[in-house]
Amino acid sequence: MAWSEDELKRIAASDDLHISPFREDGVTYGTPTWIWSVVVDGALFVRAYNGQASRWYQAALKQKAGRITAAGMTASVNFETVADGAINDRIDDAYRAKYTGNRYLGSMISSRARAATIRIEGSNHAASHRQNGYRQEP
């Protein structure tokens, strides 16, 4: 399920994305982790600062679903790994544009973080709970 243009604009403009992949039981959400996010080519991407060893990244890989909270909305989501070098180059550019001057930028565009890039897609469950144009959890 694709994000609406308005949702992507709101998320892209904010710096408050928290990710919560499901825990081992596949039902309970993990502890929300604040992470940087960017929008590229109409899609939402995040990276793990600590690379593939990051706990939230490992949970996202295993469970492939969870939720995010960003820009005043909460959404059920699906997670997909990103390996394409060309899109990762554009994601690097988006990180540079959004977080220019931040001392952590170098780490977020490093090979370690690039190897832990996730595309976040709204889930069908989230679409069934739309209110006022934003995805809302029940």
Secondary structure by P-SEA (a helix, b strand, c coil): ccccaaaaaaaaaccbbbbbcccccccccccbbbbbbbbcccbbbbbbccccccaaaaaaaaacccccccccccccbbbbbbccaaaaaaaaaaaaaaccccccccccccaaaaabbbbbbbcaaaaaaccccccccc
